[in-house]
Amino acid sequence: MDDSLKNELKQYLKDYYYSITGEEVGNGKKFLCLSKEHSDTMPSMVYYENPTPKFICMGCGKSFDIFDVARELEGLQLNQAISKLAIKYGLEDQIYKNTIKPTEIKAVLKEFMNIALSFKEELISDNVKQYLDLKHITASDMIKYDIGYIRNSTKVLELLSKKYGKNTLFEIGLLAYKDTEHMFIGKDFLIFGIKDQNNDFVSVASRYCGTNEKIPKYINIKTSNKDFYNKTDMPYGINIAKNSKYKKELIIVEGYSDAIALYKNGIENCIALSGLTFKKETFEVIKSLDYDSIVLSLDNDKAGNKAVFQIIDFCNTNGYKLNIFSKAFDQQLDPDEYIIKYGIEKYTSLPLLSETKIVTNFFLNTMQGYEALKKIGEFLYTKKNFSLLSTVDDIYDVFYERGIVLNKEKLFNFVESKLLERNLEDTIIDMSTIKRLLEKTENNCLFLTNKMLSLRTDVYDVFVKK
């Protein structure tokens, strides 16, 4: 993407901030810091026009350009912010010179999903009905959670092609196919509409319910406009989780049907990863939802347990501050299977595992006790801040459950040493930073002193002598 467009959009920071908050910017006025990590009770953020418009917080030192503000105030990722701001300030043609515009994509997807959601229940194929029955998903559930069905895909795509053009449908991905005989919609496919935080359709995915093993179970359309939609940015159900009144914990599940099982039982603080890889963009989206903690409730199998560990490891390695827990299933079932078999009350009563317990279990499943403890130590080193006593107890308990008794006093010393080791390194880094700042300050003082001495003038010399 052309940097000149980003730089041009940055100039609209004043206007954008006012349009969202109603607060005028300028004249040395101070604002509350936008960072959620800074409990700013007294306004400490100031606007600077040059060299590039931005807010700078005098308290925590963070700066915010227009894209940072869009992320903090509207939960928009960079690509989403550029798209929205370009449209807002009449610069859309610059960003989408060679690809389809978001407004066109949304219009086509909205019409496509309206058709998909206008299905006739009696025309749904037996294979799809069997899947829906298995997942306890009714026709009313389908309408409520944007699950559509199109039996005659050819007719629908011909209709849309006449209105929008085949090239447009191809660019969006609606005409994409696996091979010449298969498209992602049809007799044995369910269609899941994927919405963004603003409740607009941004993509669709299908679930194949037939018997042909060569066809993948899940297929996402792939639009040519990568700036508009990236599956990593948009977990399924983010529009529902954003509007949930319960903000204590965000439940993250794997599949669409897992999320729907929770939604049907009144639990809307939930999103589904639906096969996406947990990356920085995923974290930013989750952070924008403003939940206190995260509960991972992924599939209770080897792949699911590995994914839980990878998410925790990713967050700690990259310094993301999240309170993460995981559901401790007592059966090897997926969340929706567990809810269907045992009920929502038993699911919600399942105990939560702390990060330390999750990591300890993961390493003990893959290596011997001594090597596992070494790996746990490496994890604690990256974690930086943790409760010493509860961490020791969690490690001790997991080992004990496996029939391994640890010396608790020695374990305490081991865990504390990792905490001190990291704190020492951080202190050394801080000292290095302070040293550089002192050297810079000393050089500035010397420069200013010499400049002052060179310019020193007696007051009498200022007057022109006759």
ABEGO torsion letter per residue (X at the ends): XBAAAAAAAAAAAAAAAAAAAGBBBEGGBBBBBABAABBBABBABBBBAOABBBBBBAAAGBBBBAAAAAAAAAGBBAAAAAAAAAAAAGAAAAAAAABBBAAAAAAAAAAAAAAAAABBAAABBAAAAAAAAAAGBBAAAAAAAGBBBBABAAAAAAAAAAAAEAAAAAAAGAABBABAABBABEAABBBBBBBBAAGBBABBBBBBABABAABBABBBBBBABAAABBAAABBBGAAAAAABABAABBBBBABAAAAAAAAAAGBABBBBAGGBBBBAAAAAAAAAAGBABBBBBBBBBAAAAAAAAAAAAAAAAAGBBBBBBBBBBABBBBAAAAAAAAEAAAAAABBBBBAAAAAAAAAAAABBAAAAAAAAAAAAAAAGBBBAAAAAAAAAAAAAAAGBBBBAAAAAAAAAAAAAAAAAAAAAAAAAAAAAAAAAAAAAAAAAAAAAAAABBBAAAABBBX
